[in-house]
Amino acid sequence: MTIYEKILIEPVLSEKANALREEGKYVFKVDPAATKIQIKEAVRKLFNVHPIACTVMVVGGKPKRQRNRAGYTASWKKAIIRLQKNEKIGIFEGV
């Protein structure tokens, strides 16, 4: 496993992410310690595309209850990658 595979944990598949994909933006769950520059470089190397911009945000944990015990789900870091026109990432397109 390369360092780039450790930065991008998994793609985010949701209705909002599908709507963003039509605009040329792709959403990934990323390593909490990764920077924007590292994320863009990982996308460039793993998928052979040219990212233009990277927006990063931390998604806070949600309150949950299990057997009368209150707690929170884990927080995680999300990155939205914008690609150049006419470029696509194959894992999202089923290729």
C-alpha atoms as an extended CHARMM CRD file, in Angstrom:
* protein
*
        95  EXT
         1         1  MET       CA              0.0000000000        0.0000000000        0.0000000000  PROA      1               0.0000000000
         2         2  THR       CA              1.4590000000        3.3180000000       -1.0500000000  PROA      2               0.0000000000
         3         3  ILE       CA              1.2580000000        6.5480000000        0.9030000000  PROA      3               0.0000000000
         4         4  TYR       CA             -1.3580000000        7.8360000000       -1.5700000000  PROA      4               0.0000000000
         5         5  GLU       CA             -3.6470000000        4.8920000000       -0.8450000000  PROA      5               0.0000000000
         6         6  LYS       CA             -3.4500000000        5.7130000000        2.8640000000  PROA      6               0.0000000000
         7         7  ILE       CA             -4.5190000000        9.3340000000        2.2620000000  PROA      7               0.0000000000
         8         8  LEU       CA             -7.7140000000        8.4840000000        0.3260000000  PROA      8               0.0000000000
         9         9  ILE       CA             -9.6690000000        6.0960000000        2.5390000000  PROA      9               0.0000000000
        10        10  GLU       CA            -12.8570000000        5.6060000000        0.5000000000  PROA      10              0.0000000000
        11        11  PRO       CA            -15.2100000000        7.4070000000       -1.8740000000  PROA      11              0.0000000000
        12        12  VAL       CA            -18.3640000000        8.9210000000       -0.3920000000  PROA      12              0.0000000000
        13        13  LEU       CA            -21.5060000000        7.6300000000       -2.1060000000  PROA      13              0.0000000000
        14        14  SER       CA            -24.5370000000        9.7240000000       -1.2050000000  PROA      14              0.0000000000
        15        15  GLU       CA            -27.2130000000       11.6910000000       -3.0190000000  PROA      15              0.0000000000
        16        16  LYS       CA            -25.3680000000       14.9550000000       -2.4890000000  PROA      16              0.0000000000
        17        17  ALA       CA            -22.0880000000       13.4230000000       -3.7130000000  PROA      17              0.0000000000
        18        18  ASN       CA            -23.8820000000       12.1340000000       -6.8310000000  PROA      18              0.0000000000
        19        19  ALA       CA            -25.2170000000       15.6210000000       -7.5430000000  PROA      19              0.0000000000
        20        20  LEU       CA            -21.7110000000       17.0930000000       -7.1510000000  PROA      20              0.0000000000
        21        21  ARG       CA            -20.2930000000       14.4900000000       -9.5260000000  PROA      21              0.0000000000
        22        22  GLU       CA            -22.3960000000       15.9720000000      -12.3440000000  PROA      22              0.0000000000
        23        23  GLU       CA            -20.4880000000       19.2370000000      -11.7810000000  PROA      23              0.0000000000
        24        24  GLY       CA            -17.1120000000       17.4740000000      -12.0240000000  PROA      24              0.0000000000
        25        25  LYS       CA            -16.5910000000       17.2550000000       -8.2530000000  PROA      25              0.0000000000
        26        26  TYR       CA            -15.7630000000       14.0120000000       -6.4460000000  PROA      26              0.0000000000
        27        27  VAL       CA            -16.0720000000       13.3580000000       -2.7010000000  PROA      27              0.0000000000
        28        28  PHE       CA            -13.6700000000       11.2060000000       -0.6500000000  PROA      28              0.0000000000
        29        29  LYS       CA            -13.2330000000       10.2590000000        2.9820000000  PROA      29              0.0000000000
        30        30  VAL       CA             -9.5830000000       11.1200000000        3.7100000000  PROA      30              0.0000000000
        31        31  ASP       CA             -6.9630000000       10.7190000000        6.4190000000  PROA      31              0.0000000000
        32        32  PRO       CA             -7.5280000000       13.3030000000        9.1960000000  PROA      32              0.0000000000
        33        33  ALA       CA             -3.8670000000       14.3700000000        9.0820000000  PROA      33              0.0000000000
        34        34  ALA       CA             -3.7810000000       14.9210000000        5.2940000000  PROA      34              0.0000000000
        35        35  THR       CA             -3.4430000000       18.4300000000        3.8370000000  PROA      35              0.0000000000
        36        36  LYS       CA             -5.0650000000       19.8100000000        0.6820000000  PROA      36              0.0000000000
        37        37  ILE       CA             -1.8180000000       19.5300000000       -1.2610000000  PROA      37              0.0000000000
        38        38  GLN       CA             -1.3320000000       15.8920000000       -0.2300000000  PROA      38              0.0000000000
        39        39  ILE       CA             -4.9270000000       15.0400000000       -1.1520000000  PROA      39              0.0000000000
        40        40  LYS       CA             -4.6200000000       16.6380000000       -4.6080000000  PROA      40              0.0000000000
        41        41  GLU       CA             -1.3390000000       14.8060000000       -5.2320000000  PROA      41              0.0000000000
        42        42  ALA       CA             -2.9020000000       11.4880000000       -4.1690000000  PROA      42              0.0000000000
        43        43  VAL       CA             -5.8190000000       11.9560000000       -6.5750000000  PROA      43              0.0000000000
        44        44  ARG       CA             -3.4070000000       12.9440000000       -9.3620000000  PROA      44              0.0000000000
        45        45  LYS       CA             -1.2140000000        9.8470000000       -8.8650000000  PROA      45              0.0000000000
        46        46  LEU       CA             -3.9090000000        7.2230000000       -8.1890000000  PROA      46              0.0000000000
        47        47  PHE       CA             -6.4570000000        8.1790000000      -10.8620000000  PROA      47              0.0000000000
        48        48  ASN       CA             -4.2490000000        9.9190000000      -13.4570000000  PROA      48              0.0000000000
        49        49  VAL       CA             -6.4010000000       13.0870000000      -13.5540000000  PROA      49              0.0000000000
        50        50  HSD       CA             -5.6960000000       16.7890000000      -13.0180000000  PROA      50              0.0000000000
        51        51  PRO       CA             -7.4250000000       18.2360000000       -9.9220000000  PROA      51              0.0000000000
        52        52  ILE       CA             -8.0540000000       21.9830000000       -9.9710000000  PROA      52              0.0000000000
        53        53  ALA       CA             -9.2810000000       22.5570000000       -6.4230000000  PROA      53              0.0000000000
        54        54  CYS       CA             -9.6870000000       20.7370000000       -3.1370000000  PROA      54              0.0000000000
        55        55  THR       CA            -12.1680000000       21.6650000000       -0.4140000000  PROA      55              0.0000000000
        56        56  VAL       CA            -11.6560000000       19.9640000000        2.9420000000  PROA      56              0.0000000000
        57        57  MET       CA            -14.0200000000       19.7820000000        5.9030000000  PROA      57              0.0000000000
        58        58  VAL       CA            -14.3250000000       17.8570000000        9.1520000000  PROA      58              0.0000000000
        59        59  VAL       CA            -17.6530000000       16.0800000000        9.6030000000  PROA      59              0.0000000000
        60        60  GLY       CA            -18.5180000000       15.9790000000       13.2830000000  PROA      60              0.0000000000
        61        61  GLY       CA            -19.8080000000       12.8740000000       15.0150000000  PROA      61              0.0000000000
        62        62  LYS       CA            -23.5410000000       12.4850000000       15.5400000000  PROA      62              0.0000000000
        63        63  PRO       CA            -25.1390000000       11.6490000000       18.8900000000  PROA      63              0.0000000000
        64        64  LYS       CA            -26.2380000000        8.0150000000       19.1650000000  PROA      64              0.0000000000
        65        65  ARG       CA            -27.7310000000        5.8330000000       21.8740000000  PROA      65              0.0000000000
        66        66  GLN       CA            -27.1600000000        2.1540000000       22.4610000000  PROA      66              0.0000000000
        67        67  ARG       CA            -28.7260000000        0.3370000000       25.4040000000  PROA      67              0.0000000000
        68        68  ASN       CA            -29.4270000000        3.5090000000       27.3460000000  PROA      68              0.0000000000
        69        69  ARG       CA            -25.8680000000        4.7530000000       26.9120000000  PROA      69              0.0000000000
        70        70  ALA       CA            -25.3590000000        8.0310000000       25.1370000000  PROA      70              0.0000000000
        71        71  GLY       CA            -22.3790000000        8.4690000000       22.8500000000  PROA      71              0.0000000000
        72        72  TYR       CA            -21.2030000000        9.8700000000       19.5420000000  PROA      72              0.0000000000
        73        73  THR       CA            -20.1350000000        8.3870000000       16.2300000000  PROA      73              0.0000000000
        74        74  ALA       CA            -16.5840000000        9.1550000000       15.1570000000  PROA      74              0.0000000000
        75        75  SER       CA            -15.7110000000       12.4230000000       13.4150000000  PROA      75              0.0000000000
        76        76  TRP       CA            -14.0970000000       12.1480000000        9.9720000000  PROA      76              0.0000000000
        77        77  LYS       CA            -12.5090000000       14.3190000000        7.3020000000  PROA      77              0.0000000000
        78        78  LYS       CA            -14.0990000000       14.8140000000        3.8700000000  PROA      78              0.0000000000
        79        79  ALA       CA            -12.5140000000       16.2340000000        0.7160000000  PROA      79              0.0000000000
        80        80  ILE       CA            -14.3120000000       17.5090000000       -2.3900000000  PROA      80              0.0000000000
        81        81  ILE       CA            -12.0300000000       17.3800000000       -5.4360000000  PROA      81              0.0000000000
        82        82  ARG       CA            -12.8370000000       19.4560000000       -8.5390000000  PROA      82              0.0000000000
        83        83  LEU       CA            -11.3730000000       18.1580000000      -11.7970000000  PROA      83              0.0000000000
        84        84  GLN       CA            -10.7190000000       19.7980000000      -15.1340000000  PROA      84              0.0000000000
        85        85  LYS       CA            -13.5000000000       19.6810000000      -17.7180000000  PROA      85              0.0000000000
        86        86  ASN       CA            -14.1250000000       16.3360000000      -19.4450000000  PROA      86              0.0000000000
        87        87  GLU       CA            -12.1350000000       14.3620000000      -16.8460000000  PROA      87              0.0000000000
        88        88  LYS       CA            -13.7190000000       11.5750000000      -14.8290000000  PROA      88              0.0000000000
        89        89  ILE       CA            -12.6490000000        9.1030000000      -12.1780000000  PROA      89              0.0000000000
        90        90  GLY       CA            -13.3610000000        5.5300000000      -13.2440000000  PROA      90              0.0000000000
        91        91  ILE       CA            -14.4300000000        4.0920000000       -9.8680000000  PROA      91              0.0000000000
        92        92  PHE       CA            -17.3860000000        6.4600000000       -9.7420000000  PROA      92              0.0000000000
        93        93  GLU       CA            -18.4210000000        5.8560000000      -13.3420000000  PROA      93              0.0000000000
        94        94  GLY       CA            -18.3620000000        2.0380000000      -13.1040000000  PROA      94              0.0000000000
        95        95  VAL       CA            -15.3500000000        1.6750000000      -15.4080000000  PROA      95              0.0000000000
